[in-house]
Amino acid sequence: MRAGMSDMSAAAESFWSFARARLKHYRGGFKRHLGHYLREMEFRYNHQSDPQALDRLYRLLNPGPQWRS
């Protein structure tokens, strides 16, 4: 942490560094839906140490066929 930087400022800088590195892969294609991409980066940042997190998220978002009674 830099001198004079609060814990919250350090956490915010850490997140933006993480997000910026990953958003570069989209080569600007994220601009129209920036909010959605930021939520994805937030999820990835908060679950970095959980290798199964993205699989669980995918299953939540794509539950499969919905049967009607």
N, C-alpha and C positions, 0 to 999 in steps of 0.2 A: 504494500500500500504506500502511495506517495505521502510525503510529509504534509500534514495539514488536511488530509482527506478523511472524511468521516467513513464509518463502516458502510453506511447507506450509499454514499457516493462511490465507494470502491465496488460495491455490489452492482450498481447501475453501470459503471464503466465496464465491469466484467461481462455483464449481459450484452451490452452493445458491441463489445469486441467479439463475443461469441456469435451474435446475430449477424453482424457485418460480414464476418468471414463466410457464413453460410449463404447469405443473400447474394453474394457475388456469383454463386453458381447459377443463379437465375438470370444473370446478365440483363437486369433491368425489367424483365418480364413480370416482376412482382408488383410493379407500381400501381396497377389498376386495383389490385386486391391487397394492398399493403397490410391492412388490419388482419386479414386472414393469415398472411405469412408471419406477421409478428406473433400471433397466437401460437402458430406452429413452433416458432423459435422459442417462445416462452415455455411451451411444453417440453421441447427437447432440452432446453437449459435446465429446467427443474427436474428432469429425469435422466440426466447424463449417466448416472451410475447404475441405472436399471436396464439391462440389455433386453428385457422382455417388454418394456414400456410401449414401444412403437407397435409391436404385434398386438398387444391388448387394445391400444387405441384403434388400430385398423379393424379389429373385431367389433369394437363398439360402434364404429361408424358404418360398418358393412355387416350387419347381423345375419345376412342371408335372406332366404325367402320368408315372407310374412304370410302365414296361412290365415285365411278368413274362415269364420264359422258360418 
